[in-house]
Amino acid sequence: MCKAQTLNPNLLMPDLQDSVPLTALTFSANGEGLITANASNHIAVYNVETLSASDWTRTHGSHLPSRLLNMPGSIVTISVHPQVGSA
């Protein structure tokens, strides 16, 4: 059983970026990360155990390419590599 399946369903999500509505989310292959995209095309990864921003988000979250942030529409789906441990 992955760690995400053992979470208390009553836990609250961490404060998300600027309260912009989420448009897509998925769990990482190993269940340790929750990957989100919002209506402003910002991408973030949260650690589901600590309910905090992941190392990836702290490192890259504020430096996303303008090409991604300025594309028309919103991200509506996220996929991850099925191999555990992959990004």
Stockholm file with secondary structure:
# STOCKHOLM 1.0

chainA/1-87         MCKAQTLNPNLLMPDLQDSVPLTALTFSANGEGLITANASNHIAVYNVETLSASDWTRTHGSHLPSRLLNMPGSIVTISVHPQVGSA
#=GR chainA/1-87 SS CCGGGGSCTTCCCCCCGGGCCEEEEEECTTSSEEEEEETTCCEEEEETTTTEECHHHHHHTTCCCHHHHTSSSCCCCCCCCSSTTCC
#=GC SS_cons        CCGGGGSCTTCCCCCCGGGCCEEEEEECTTSSEEEEEETTCCEEEEETTTTEECHHHHHHTTCCCHHHHTSSSCCCCCCCCSSTTCC
//
